[in-house]
Amino acid sequence: MLAEAELLSVLEVNKEAPGTIAKLAVERLRSDAEIAKQQFREAEMATVGGSERVRLRHAQERIRLARINLVNGRELHDKGRLSDLELERLKLKHELAGLSLVLLKNPQYFATMLQSLEAKVDRMGEEILSLDQRISRLEPIRGVVPKNQ
């Protein structure tokens, strides 16, 4: 519901003032919504392997977004509006997203269970931080002012 609310609020802003929200930001929110739907479906079914399918979907969406970022970055670089270093960072981010997918599809590549556990903990930390940031951004939209303001 959070992901859908974020997407709908951004689409509404762009409807009222076209181009206000960047296409990439909209695509990120669209990806978040798709991943959340997959998580919800898996939770409803409570199937074995559901969390792996959600992680796989998340990895696929990260690759898609990294590809969009890279294509946009190349266009900006060709116009002289993006540095060589930043373009290289986008290339590496795309490659990293691809490697993450390979690791998810082939868990035998993790040398030890500890490495696998560390990767899962890192991913969970990123997800918690992302959720906290998303909720904070939505609170003013819903008329709730965060405590720190």
Salt bridges, closest charged atoms under 4 A:
GLU4 OE2 - LYS37 NZ 3.41
GLU6 OE1 - ARG134 NE 2.59
GLU27 OE2 - ARG30 NE 3.54
GLU27 OE1 - ARG64 NH1 2.91
GLU34 OE2 - LYS37 NZ 3.53
GLU34 OE1 - ARG57 NH2 3.49
GLU42 OE1 - ARG53 NH2 2.81
GLU52 OE2 - ARG55 NH2 3.35
GLU61 OE2 - ARG57 NH2 3.39
GLU61 OE1 - ARG64 NE 3.06
ASP84 OD1 - HIS77 NE2 2.39
GLU86 OE2 - ARG89 NH2 2.59
